[in-house]
Amino acid sequence: METIWILTVIFSFIIVVSTLDHRYNLRKKKIEAALRMREMEMGYPPGTYSNVTYRKHKKGAASEASFTEWRQGTNRAELRKGIDELQGRLANLETIMKSRKNSFEGFENKE
């Protein structure tokens, strides 16, 4: 009977610790998302200040070029158009693969 109580305490401890860890990670992700949204509102590329990994950035034209590329590429209409084109290409690839599969199956049935 004592072993049941011991196991219950152990499992409840594990559940409580995992719940607290999940809440902490969720809160951390919400804070990072809020920081990135704030950066985007201010006109900085996402991850400029909220990047948790600290890397050495080369100062100069390379960083300025990437910033201008990011600023120019934020048009939602262009992104939507690109996504639609990619979905069309994917549909074309799927039809090609189906036709090849059907022709291969027909080839096997003839032999």
JODALIN-V906430 format. One record per backbone hydrogen bond with DSSP energy under -0.5 kcal/mol. CO is the residue of the C=O (numbers start at 1). NH is the residue of the N-H. Records with the same first field share a line. If there is no record, write none. Layout:
CO->NH / NH
//
This chain:
1->5
2->6
3->7
4->8
5->9
6->10
7->11
8->12
9->13
10->14
11->15
12->16
13->17
14->18
15->19
16->20
17->21
18->22
19->23
20->24
21->25
22->26
23->27
24->28
25->29
26->30
27->31
28->32
29->33
30->34
31->35
32->36
33->37
34->38
35->39
36->40
37->41
38->42
39->43 / 44
40->43
45->48
47->51
52->54
53->55
55->57
57->59
60->64
61->65
62->66
63->67
64->68
65->69
66->70
67->71
68->72
69->73
71->74
72->75
75->79
76->80
77->81
78->82
79->83
80->84
81->85
82->86
83->87
84->88
85->89
86->90
87->91
88->92
89->93
90->94
91->95
92->96
93->97
94->98
95->99
96->100
97->101
98->102
99->103
100->104
101->105
102->106
103->107
104->108
105->109
106->110
107->111
//
